[in-house]
Amino acid sequence: MSGISRLAGRRALKISLSEIEFSCPGLPRDLDGFTILHLSDPHLEATPAVAAQAIECLTGLTADIAVLTGDFQIGERRSDPARSAALLQPLVAAMNVRAGVYGVLGNHDSWRMVAPLESIGMRMLVNEHVTIDTGAAALHLVGLDDIHAFYTEHADQALRAAPDGFRILLVHTPEIAGAAADSGYDLYLAGHTHGGQICLPSGRPILTALDVNRRLASGRWRIGAMHGYTNRGLGIGGLPIRINCPAEIALLRLRSVPD
């Protein structure tokens, strides 16, 4: 058992690069090929060594934007926001992106994380949206607070008040995917589940940390016309192990669909 535990612990530090392509009918042709670097759940205070592995994985990668879908801390009562941001800073600096790094808070994050994260070069979206203008076309990036710890009527208003056009939603968990699809979002990016962290050989998670939408616990999915992706995350929660569920950095590429 000790040997299995050590092996699973070493696997927790191995990172897989997932390259995913989405065919999006609503994507303007001028945005065909738009790339998004997606990371989630770094929890670097629990496993600081994963940062060096992630930086190595990022070497040579380029993207239009990067997004991080929450859980920068290991728990707001146990974490110092400044330390959490300082551990993340080299990773953010290693991201070769053209139009910025964006993030949302997770259920382990205190609101006090916003300023430290912005000080290391991230743009935190707190129930708000930003428009990414490529010169020829634009897309709208909407970020909501975590539904478990912080979700309020302000988040609900932000969900429904985003501008018309191609819209990407960042939420820590995939649990409100149905509401997002009903609101006409094109792409939903989440984390929270760690992909299950311990999975069957098929990759099916044993536990998902989700109350609803458990089938959306890992990888790509779709609800109606809306595409989605749930990142397996970089860090770990609970036991410092991963089995049949490697940590992940995802490079997402958007493709327009001809009329």
Secondary structure, DSSP 8 states (H G I E B T S, - for coil): -HHHHHHHHHHTT-EEEEEEEEEETTS-GGGTT-EEEEE----TTT-THHHHHHHHHHTT--BSEEEE-S--SS-TTT--HHHHHHHHHHHHHT--BSS-EEE---TT--GGGHHHHHHTTEEE-SSEEEEEE-SS-EEEEEE---TTTT--HHHHHHHH---SSSEEEE-SSGGGHHHHHHTT-SEEEE-SSGGGSBB-TTS-BS----SS-GGGSSEEEEETTEEEEE---SS--SSS--BS--EEEEEEEEEE---
